[in-house]
Structures are given as structure tokens and as C-alpha cells.
């Protein structure tokens, strides 16, 4: 069974940057499509970005142009580079891996991102 672990969250000022990592263990990482979600303080969970096993990225409209998702299969890691952060980006960020054939999904435990001056 695969396990996903997020890291890289923290407190940053508006306009700043953070890079989140989603690392996997226990299975063949390259067989998983990876998505980032976030849960806001208002308890809304929203999809942020995703990257397929063929490294095709997709973004929610409200992060397009500011966030970049990438993957390094040799390191079993997906990255979410977040630039020009806004207070409304404050949330707990989760990664989810979905197996390309079984479609079984696994979630990480989340990492807190707080954008505040």
C-alpha cells in the first residue's frame, strides 16, 4: 500500500512563495496521478492542481499562473511551487494519489499554509 506525505507548509507574507512536496513510499510512484487539494478555514475543500503519469499538469483557475506542479519519479515526489501567495491561499494542503488502473486513491495527512502579514 502506498503512503503519501506532504511537507513544506508554513507561514509566509502575501506575495511570498512556498514549495510543497508530496512524497510517496510503498508502491510504484509513477503509476499514480497526483492531485493537490486544499481545505480552507471555512472548511471548503477545493481542487488546486493535478499532474498525470504522463506529466500533464492542470490548474484551478484561481491559481493558474501562480502555482506550478511538477513531478520527479526518481525521487517519488510531486512538487507544488506556489508564488505570489495571497491570504485566500491559506489552507491545509493535501495531496492525493490515484492509481492509473485500479483508480484507488490515497490521501496524505496535509500541511498547513498560512499567508498573512
N, C-alpha and C positions, 0 to 999 in steps of 0.2 A: 504494500500500500504506500502511496506517495504522501509526503508531507510537505506543505508549503509554509515558509516562514518569511514574514515581512520585516524589514528594518529600514532605518534611515529617516524616520519621522523626527519631529522636533518643533521648536518654536522659531519662527522666522518673521521678520518685519515685512510689511507689504512691499511688493516689488522684488523681494528676495527670491532665492532658489533653494530647492532641496532635490536630492535624488533618492528615490525609494528603490529598494531591492526586494525581489521575491525569489527566494532560493528554495530549491526542491531537493528532496532526498527520497530514496526508497524505490524509485522507478525510473523508467527511461524518459527523461525530461522532454526530449524532442518530440515525443508523441502527444504532447499536451498543447492545446490552445490556451493562452493565458489572458485573463481579463483583470483589470483593476476596477474596483468599485469603491465608493466611499459612503459612509453614514454620517450625516450632518448632525449638529447639536439638536436640530429639530426632529431627529430620528428618521430622516428621509434617507433611504439607500438609493444611490444612483450609480449607473454605469459611467465610468470615466474614459477608459481606453481598453483596447484589446490588441493582441498580436497573434496571428495564426502560426501553425507549424511551418508555414512557408514564409514567415516573417512579414506578412502583410499587416500593416498597422491600421487601426481605425480609432477615431476620437469622437467624444461627445462635442457638440457644437460649442459649449461654453469653455472648453479647454483647448480647442483646436488653435494651433499657432503658438501656444504657450507650453504645452506638455509634449514630450516625446517619449514613446515607448520603444524599447529595443530588447533583444534577447541575445544571450550568449550561451549556446547549448553546451559548449565545452565546460562552462562554469555552472551549468544548471541554474541559470539566473536570468530573470527578466528585470529590466530597469524601467523606472518611470522618472524621467527628468522633468522637473516642474520649475518653470521660470515665470517671472512676472506674477508672483503669487498675490492673491487678493484675500481679504478677510473671509469672503464667501467660499474660499477653498478649504477653510477649516473643517476638519472631519477626521474620522478614523478611516484609514485607507486599508482595504483588503485586497488580496489577490486570490483569484480562483483559477484553478487549472481544470480543464475539461479534456478527457481523453478523446482522441480523434476518432476512435472506432466504437468504443463502448459508451461514450458520452457521459461516463460517470464523472462527477465533479467533486473537487476537494477545495476547501477554503483554508486560508491562513488565519492567524489569530488577530491580525490587524496591527496597524501602527498609527499613532496619533500625529496629526499635522495641525499645528496652530499658527495662524497668520494674524499677527497683532503687533501694534506699535506700543 
